[in-house]
Amino acid sequence: MGGKILLLLVGALGAYYVYTPLPDNIEEPWRLVWKTAQLKSILNFALFAELLGIDHYIHIIRFFMSFQEVPPTSDENVTVMETTFNNVPVRIYTPNRKPESLRRGLLYIHGGGWCIGSAALLGYDFLSRRTVDRLDAVVISINYRLAPEYHFPNQFEDVYNAVRWFLNQAVLDKYGVDPKRVGISGDSAGGNLAAAVAQQLIDDPDVKIKLKTQSLIYPALQTLDMDLPSYRENSHFPVLPKSLMVSFWSEYFTTNRSLEKAMVFNQHVPVESSDLFKFVNWSSLLPEKFKKGHVYNRPTYGTSELAKKYPGFLDVRAAPLLADDSKLHNLPLTYVITCQYDVLRDDGIMYVTRLRNAGVRVTHNHIEDGFHGALSFQGFKIQSRTENQYMSWLSKNL
């Protein structure tokens, strides 16, 4: 009898980890289910370890991710080296073939919720090498300080300082990069940082060389509304459920969980900042097909205490969607990837709407069967397809 009960419990536990209901249009569903089971196991183990007082759950996740890091290894096609730009660590990928002219330059910012990840992860290393090979470009993959050890604005400042360092004629000359063909890219939290940096560079009098393109891959762009249709529809979807995204946002600003709790219930913005909601009002910024009959709920305002303690979550450098139209108008040629099954979907779509309204040329690639992190899922068909679309756009526009 005891053996049957144990078998039943093991079966139930296995079903919990393996079974993940997915939409019918997801390609290679069992590969995603298997990948999700792995990620879910690591996250739950990390949360349990934190509950036991062993360590912060982010540190546990980082430990497991460290096994996916690769050294800066050169090969017959690419030279890879690590250095610092203005004391910020970067990994540089340069083509080995003899240049016919000055090359493109691409600054890439990794994702990971401002808490995890690095340029050394296998997926990012692979993408950088592919970029060098397909575009004959010099790729600068930027690392930055992470939460919970460091909070906003440290992550932004690290990336900004590294980008400013690179956008210097003497530095571009050193790497053989054409000053008229420099772009910035990033995914998820890296897309957030790329968008924020591109905005702040506009008014920097010391930066004479301007970005030609920005490529934002399923970016996180706003902190005000955690009740967008995409958050409602994908709150439990694999890879990035709402609870994890809210936790990442909160950790970006503080280790105090009071902000996270308020964000979960969408009650973190004080009434004094109510005017900011016009920048993220999905009822006016989302196309009809993404509203799908959802009803816009007026904000429930929180106390002023959180905003006073952690003003970063209302800072445009953390939430690029809060920029006014006069700032957006001067942004470079833009490429935005959004995925249907992603809590961050509507952040990207609203940014596309606002950029177009401000007169910016935008290419929006919405992936109907896509999910958060698709570009990093090596071996998946959707990864190859998304990468090809991204590279094709860069090839034509950078």
C-alpha positions in Angstrom: 0.0 0.0 0.0 2.8 2.4 1.0 4.6 1.7 -2.3 1.5 2.5 -4.3 1.1 5.8 -2.4 4.8 6.7 -3.0 4.4 5.8 -6.7 1.3 8.0 -6.9 3.1 10.9 -5.3 6.1 10.5 -7.6 3.8 10.3 -10.6 1.9 13.5 -9.5 5.2 15.3 -8.9 6.5 14.2 -12.3 3.2 15.3 -14.0 3.5 18.7 -12.3 7.0 19.3 -13.8 6.5 17.7 -17.2 2.9 18.6 -18.1 2.5 22.1 -19.3 -0.6 23.0 -21.3 0.5 24.8 -24.5 -1.4 26.5 -27.3 -1.9 24.5 -30.5 0.3 26.7 -32.6 3.4 26.1 -30.5 6.1 24.5 -32.7 7.9 21.5 -31.2 5.8 21.5 -28.0 7.5 18.6 -26.3 10.9 20.3 -26.6 9.4 23.3 -24.9 7.8 21.1 -22.2 11.1 19.5 -21.5 12.9 22.8 -21.4 10.2 24.2 -19.1 10.5 21.3 -16.7 14.3 22.0 -16.4 13.8 25.7 -15.8 10.9 25.1 -13.4 13.0 22.6 -11.3 15.9 25.1 -11.0 13.6 28.0 -10.0 11.7 25.9 -7.4 14.9 24.5 -6.0 16.3 28.1 -5.7 13.1 29.4 -4.0 13.1 26.4 -1.6 16.8 27.0 -0.8 16.0 30.7 0.0 13.1 29.6 2.2 15.5 27.5 4.2 17.8 30.4 4.6 20.6 29.0 2.5 21.0 31.8 0.0 19.1 34.3 -2.1 17.2 32.5 -4.9 19.0 34.6 -7.5 22.4 33.3 -6.4 21.2 29.7 -6.7 19.9 30.3 -10.2 23.3 31.9 -11.1 25.1 28.8 -9.8 23.2 26.6 -12.2 23.6 29.0 -15.1 27.3 29.2 -14.6 27.6 25.7 -16.1 26.3 27.2 -19.4 29.2 29.8 -19.5 32.0 29.4 -22.0 35.5 31.0 -22.1 36.4 33.7 -24.6 37.7 31.2 -27.2 38.9 32.4 -30.7 38.6 30.2 -33.8 39.4 30.4 -37.5 36.6 32.9 -38.1 36.4 35.0 -35.0 38.8 36.5 -32.5 37.3 36.8 -29.0 38.8 38.8 -26.2 37.7 40.3 -22.9 38.6 43.8 -21.8 36.9 46.8 -20.1 35.3 49.9 -21.5 35.5 52.6 -18.9 35.8 49.9 -16.2 32.8 48.0 -17.5 33.7 44.4 -18.6 33.0 43.6 -22.2 33.6 40.7 -24.6 34.7 41.7 -28.1 34.1 39.5 -31.2 36.0 40.6 -34.3 36.1 38.9 -37.8 39.3 37.3 -38.8 38.8 37.8 -42.6 40.5 40.8 -44.1 38.2 43.8 -44.2 37.3 45.3 -47.5 36.1 48.5 -45.7 35.2 49.8 -42.3 32.9 47.3 -40.5 29.6 47.6 -38.8 29.6 47.7 -35.0 27.0 46.2 -32.8 26.7 46.7 -29.1 24.7 43.8 -27.5 23.2 43.7 -24.0 22.2 40.4 -22.5 19.0 39.7 -20.7 18.3 38.1 -17.4 16.0 40.3 -15.4 18.9 42.6 -14.3 19.8 39.8 -11.9 21.3 36.9 -13.9 23.1 36.2 -17.2 26.3 37.3 -18.8 28.0 37.7 -22.1 29.7 34.4 -21.4 26.5 32.3 -21.6 26.6 29.8 -24.4 23.5 31.3 -26.1 24.9 34.8 -26.2 28.3 33.7 -27.2 26.7 31.7 -30.1 24.6 34.7 -31.2 27.7 37.0 -31.1 29.7 34.6 -33.3 26.8 34.3 -35.7 26.5 38.0 -35.9 30.2 38.4 -36.7 30.0 35.7 -39.4 26.8 36.9 -41.1 27.3 40.6 -40.9 31.1 40.9 -40.9 30.6 43.1 -37.8 32.5 43.8 -34.7 30.3 42.8 -31.7 30.7 44.3 -28.3 28.8 42.1 -25.7 28.5 44.1 -22.5 28.4 42.8 -19.0 27.0 44.9 -16.1 26.5 44.7 -12.4 23.5 42.6 -11.3 20.9 42.7 -8.6 20.5 41.9 -5.7 24.1 43.0 -5.0 23.5 46.2 -7.1 20.3 48.0 -7.9 19.2 50.6 -10.4 20.7 52.8 -11.7 23.9 50.7 -11.6 22.9 48.4 -14.4 21.9 51.3 -16.6 25.1 53.3 -15.8 27.4 50.4 -16.6 25.9 49.9 -20.0 25.7 53.6 -20.7 29.3 54.2 -19.8 30.5 51.2 -21.9 28.4 52.5 -24.9 29.8 56.0 -24.5 33.3 54.7 -24.4 32.8 52.8 -27.7 31.1 55.8 -29.4 34.5 57.5 -29.6 36.3 58.0 -32.9 39.6 56.8 -31.5 38.0 53.6 -30.1 36.1 52.9 -33.4 39.3 53.4 -35.3 41.0 50.9 -33.1 38.4 48.2 -34.0 37.9 49.3 -37.6 34.3 50.3 -37.2 32.4 52.7 -39.4 31.0 55.5 -37.2 28.0 55.7 -39.4 27.1 52.0 -38.9 26.9 51.4 -35.2 23.8 49.8 -33.6 22.6 48.6 -30.3 20.7 45.4 -29.5 19.4 43.7 -26.4 16.9 41.1 -25.3 14.4 41.2 -22.4 16.1 43.2 -19.6 18.9 43.9 -22.1 16.3 45.3 -24.5 15.2 47.6 -21.6 18.8 48.8 -21.2 19.3 49.2 -24.9 16.1 51.3 -25.2 17.0 53.4 -22.2 20.6 54.0 -23.3 19.4 55.0 -26.9 17.1 57.6 -25.3 19.7 59.1 -23.0 22.3 59.3 -25.7 20.1 61.8 -27.6 20.8 64.6 -25.2 24.4 63.8 -24.3 26.5 66.7 -25.6 29.7 64.6 -25.3 28.6 61.9 -27.7 29.0 63.1 -31.3 28.7 59.7 -33.0 25.0 58.6 -33.1 23.5 55.1 -33.2 22.2 54.1 -36.6 19.8 51.4 -35.3 18.3 49.9 -32.1 17.0 46.4 -32.0 14.8 45.5 -29.1 14.1 41.8 -28.6 11.0 41.1 -26.4 12.0 44.1 -24.2 10.7 45.1 -20.7 9.8 48.7 -21.0 7.4 49.8 -18.3 6.9 49.4 -14.5 3.6 51.0 -14.0 1.0 48.5 -15.2 1.3 44.8 -14.3 -2.2 44.2 -15.6 -1.8 44.5 -19.3 -3.6 41.9 -21.5 -0.3 40.1 -22.1 0.2 39.8 -18.3 -3.3 38.4 -17.9 -3.1 36.0 -20.8 0.4 34.7 -20.0 0.6 34.9 -16.3 1.5 31.2 -15.9 3.1 30.7 -19.3 6.5 28.8 -19.3 9.8 30.5 -19.2 8.6 33.9 -17.8 5.5 33.8 -15.6 4.1 37.0 -14.2 5.4 36.2 -10.7 9.0 35.9 -11.9 8.8 39.0 -14.0 7.5 41.0 -11.1 10.2 39.6 -8.9 12.8 40.7 -11.4 11.4 44.2 -11.6 11.3 44.5 -7.9 14.9 43.2 -7.4 16.1 45.7 -9.9 15.2 48.4 -7.4 15.4 46.8 -4.0 15.6 43.6 -2.0 12.7 44.7 0.1 9.8 42.5 -0.9 7.2 45.2 -0.1 7.6 46.6 -3.6 7.2 43.2 -5.2 3.9 42.6 -3.2 2.5 45.9 -4.3 3.5 45.3 -7.9 1.8 41.9 -7.9 -1.5 43.6 -7.1 -0.8 46.6 -9.3 -0.9 49.0 -6.4 2.5 50.5 -6.4 2.2 53.8 -8.3 1.2 56.8 -6.1 -1.6 59.1 -7.1 1.0 61.9 -7.5 2.4 60.0 -10.5 -1.0 59.3 -12.1 -0.1 61.5 -15.1 2.5 58.9 -16.2 -0.2 56.4 -17.0 -0.9 58.2 -20.3 2.3 56.8 -21.6 1.3 53.2 -20.9 -2.5 53.2 -21.4 -2.9 50.0 -23.3 -6.6 50.8 -24.2 -5.3 53.5 -26.6 -1.9 52.1 -27.5 -2.6 48.5 -28.4 -4.1 47.5 -31.7 -7.6 45.9 -31.4 -6.4 42.4 -32.1 -4.3 42.5 -28.9 -7.0 43.8 -26.7 -9.2 40.8 -27.4 -12.1 42.1 -25.4 -10.1 42.9 -22.3 -11.4 45.7 -20.1 -9.1 48.4 -19.1 -9.1 48.8 -15.3 -8.3 52.3 -13.9 -5.2 52.3 -11.8 -5.5 51.5 -8.1 -3.0 53.9 -6.5 -0.6 53.0 -3.8 1.0 55.0 -1.0 3.7 57.5 -1.7 6.1 55.6 0.6 7.3 53.1 -2.0 8.0 55.8 -4.6 9.9 57.8 -2.1 12.0 54.8 -1.0 12.5 53.4 -4.5 12.0 56.2 -7.0 13.8 54.2 -9.7 10.6 52.4 -10.8 9.2 55.8 -12.0 12.5 56.8 -13.7 12.5 56.9 -17.5 15.9 55.2 -17.5 14.3 52.2 -16.0 11.0 52.4 -17.9 11.7 53.8 -21.4 8.0 53.9 -22.2 7.7 56.9 -19.9 9.7 59.1 -22.3 7.7 61.9 -23.9 7.2 62.1 -27.7 9.8 64.8 -28.2 12.4 62.4 -26.9 11.2 59.5 -28.9 11.1 61.5 -32.1 14.9 61.5 -32.3 15.5 57.8 -31.9 17.2 55.8 -34.6 15.8 53.3 -37.0 14.2 50.6 -34.8 13.5 46.9 -34.9 11.2 45.3 -32.3 10.5 41.6 -31.7 7.5 40.7 -29.6 6.1 37.2 -28.9 2.4 36.3 -28.6 3.0 34.1 -25.5 5.0 36.5 -23.4 4.0 38.8 -20.5 6.2 41.5 -22.0 4.4 41.4 -25.4 2.4 44.5 -24.8 5.4 46.5 -23.6 7.0 46.1 -27.0 3.8 46.7 -28.9 2.9 49.9 -27.1 6.5 51.1 -27.7 6.0 50.4 -31.4 2.8 52.5 -31.4 4.4 55.3 -29.6 7.6 55.4 -31.8 5.5 55.4 -35.0 3.3 58.2 -33.6 6.5 60.1 -32.9 7.7 59.7 -36.5 10.3 56.9 -35.9 10.8 54.3 -38.6 10.0 51.0 -37.0 9.9 47.4 -38.1 7.8 45.3 -35.8 8.3 41.5 -36.0 5.5 39.9 -34.0 5.9 36.1 -33.7 2.5 34.5 -33.4 3.9 31.2 -32.1 6.7 32.9 -30.1 7.5 32.8 -26.4 9.9 34.7 -24.2 13.5 33.8 -24.7 12.9 32.2 -28.1 16.1 33.6 -29.5 18.1 31.8 -26.8 16.6 28.4 -27.2 19.4 26.7 -29.1 18.3 23.9 -31.3 14.7 25.0 -31.5 13.3 25.7 -35.0 11.8 29.0 -33.7 15.3 30.1 -32.5 16.7 29.6 -36.0 13.8 31.4 -37.6 13.9 34.3 -35.2 17.6 34.7 -35.6 17.4 34.7 -39.4 14.7 37.4 -39.3 16.8 39.5 -36.9 20.0 39.1 -38.9 18.3 39.9 -42.1 17.0 43.2 -40.8 20.4 44.1 -39.4 22.0 43.2 -42.7 19.7 45.5 -44.6 19.6 48.4 -42.1 22.9 48.6 -40.1 
